[in-house]
Amino acid sequence: MNITEQYLQALKDIDDWVLVSEWATRVGELYPDLLEKANEEARNQANDTTGLREIAARISSSIARGAYIDHIEVDTSERPRKVRYVSREEHDANVTSEIDEDVAPLKRSEIIKLAENAMSNSEKYRLDEFEAIAKQLKRYFGLDFEVDHAQALLNRDQPGPHHPDNLQLILKIHNGKKNNDNWPRFSLDEQVQYIESVIETQGIVASRLGIDITKDVLGSLLERLEKVY
């Protein structure tokens, strides 16, 4: 077993998401000879370092070079990043999923274009109003609302239609969590309560963000939303 294989075996042995530093520590526990060699090399360096730091640095450098690309998954959503070992089957499934995600915007835009070509002027107006209200909620309240399809267009089991009756407004962060899942569409009362609750929370920090929460503006937007919902 070469050094790269030993490093990967240590990660596989953990069988969970870990920091690179934790991965390096496990390498030292499983392969004390590697740690001792790294300690010796560290003692011969001019800068203040240790064997574990050297192993962690090598792992980090290898990740950056793509040396483990077929064997690990990297989560860069937070810092320090975390990694985990993946089998060949998991890696292939991840690649397929990533391809699907990259192609999805094209598929989504095609669905939307076909649907809008078949819409009446009234339906197109309702659609435009959803988009406009979402933009104005962001402009006047500093909140990233997005127009969401309650039944997702790209849901694998039961894809929803691109139609105003399937639309709702939710925060970008919630839309990201929802992804291609199907959720029951908000009732009008639930939609209004959701928007008002989010803006009420935003009001706590509005002055610090330089945002002027204007109830008249909110009332006008909610009236518009009610007419097209």
N, C-alpha and C positions, 0 to 999 in steps of 0.2 A: 504494500500500500504506500503510494507516494504521499508527499506532504499535502498536496491539494485534496487527495482522497481522505487523509486523516482529518483535515479541517472540516470537510463536508460531513464526515462521520460524526464529528463532535456536534455539529448543528443538527443532524438527523437524530442524534441521541437525545437532544433537548425536546424535540417534537412540539415546538410552540414558537410564537413570535418572541424574539429577543433582540436586545441591543447588540451591536457589534462587540462592545466591551464584555458582555455576558458570554457571547460566543467565544471570544478569546480566552476567557476564564475557563470555559469548559474544555477547550483545547488543552490548556495547561493541566487540568485535572486528569484527562484521559491519557495524555501523552507527556508525562513529566520530562522525558528526554528532550522534546521540542522546546519546552519551557526553559529547561536548563541551558540549552544552546542559545536561546533567545536572550536569556539573562547574561550569558557570557558576552554575547555580541553587544548588549546594551552597556556593559561595564567598560567596553573598549571605545565607546563613543564619547565625544567631547560634550555633547549636550546631556542634560539630566533626563534619563529615561529608564525604563525597566523592561524586562522581557515581555510582560503582559502587554505593555504599551506597544512594543514592537510587533507582537503578533496581531494586535488589534489594527495597527497601521497597515500591516500587510493584507489583512482581510479587507479592510476598507479600500485599499488601492486595487485589489483584485476585483472587488465589486464594481468599481469605477471603470475598469478595463473590460468588464463583461466576462470575466473568467468563469464565473459561476452561473452564467445566464440560464443554462438549462436545468439548474438544480436548486435555485432559490427564488423566492418571491420577496420583493422589497416594498415596504410601506413607507412612502415619503410624505404622508399626510401630516406627520408631526416630526419634531426634532428632539433628540437624535432619532434618526430613522431606525426602523426595526426590520428584521429579516426572519424568514423561516425556510426550512427545507421543504422542497416539493418533489414528489415522485415524477417519473417520466409521464405517467398518465395525467397527473394534475397539471404538469407543465403544458402538455398538449391541449388540455381542456382550457387552460388560461389563454393560450395563443388563439384558440378558436373564438373564445369570448371576446378577446381584444379586437380581433378582426370584425366580429359582428358589431361591436361598439363603434369601430371606425367607419363602417359602412352604414350604420343606422341613420345618420343625418341625411344621407341621400335617399334612403328608403322612406324616411319620415317626410322629407320635402315632397317626394313624389305622391305620397298619400294625400298630403295637404293640398297640393296643386290640383289633383283630380277631384277632390271633394269640393274645393272652392269653385271650380269650373261648373259644377252642377248645382251650386247654391242659388237661391233666389236673392234679390236685392235686399230683402228684409233680413235674411240670414247673414248675408255679408255685412250688413250694418251692425247687427248684434256682435258679430265677430270683431269688427273694427272697434266697437265700444269697449269690449273686454281688453283689447290691446291698449287702447288709449287710457283707460282707467288705471291699468297696471303701471303705465309710464308716469301718470300724474301722481299716483301714490308714492312712487319713488322720488319724483321731483319735489313734491311739497312736504313729504314726511321722511325722506331719506331711507326708505325701506324697499328692499329688492323683492317686490311681488312679481310673480310670473303667472302667465295664463297656463293652466294645467288641464290636461285631459283626465277627468276622473277615472274613466276606463282608458288605460294607456293605449296609444296607437300601436305600440310594438309589443304589447303583452303577448306571450307565446300561446296561451290557452284561449283567451277571449279578448282579442284586440277591439278597442273601442273606435267609434267614428270621430272624424274631425267635423264636429257640428257644435253650434252654440249650446245645445242642450246637454252637451258632455263637458262643458267648460266650467272652471272655477278658478279663483285667485288664491294662490298660496305663496308663502315665502320661498325664495330660492333654496334655502337650506332644507326646507321640508320637501320641496320638489325633488331635490337631489336624493334624499332618503327614500322617497317614494319610487323614483326611477321608473321602471316599467311595470310596477304593481298596479292592480286595480283597486281603487278605493271607492266606497259609496260617495256619490257626489253630495256636497254640502246642500242642505236645504237653504232657502234664501235667508232664513233666520240664523242658521248656523254660519253662513258665509258672512253676514253682517257682524255677528258676535265675534267671529275669528278676526276680522279686520279691526274692529273697535278694540279688542283686547290687545292686539299687537301694537296698535298706535298708542294705547294707554301706557303700555310698558315703555315704548319709545319716549313718551313724554317725560319719564323720570330723568332721562339723560339729554333731552332735547336741547336745553340751554347750553350744555357743555359742547354739543355738536354744532351749535349755531343754527338750530332748526326752530322755526316758529310754527308750533302746532296750532293750526287754525281750524276750529270746529266747523265754521261755515263752509270751508272748502271740503272737509270730510263729508258733511251732510249733503252737499251737492253731488259729490262723487257716488255716495251710496244711493241717492235718488236715481242717478243715471244707471247704476248697476241693477237696481230693482226693476227698471223698465225693460232691460234686455236679458235678465237672468232666466 
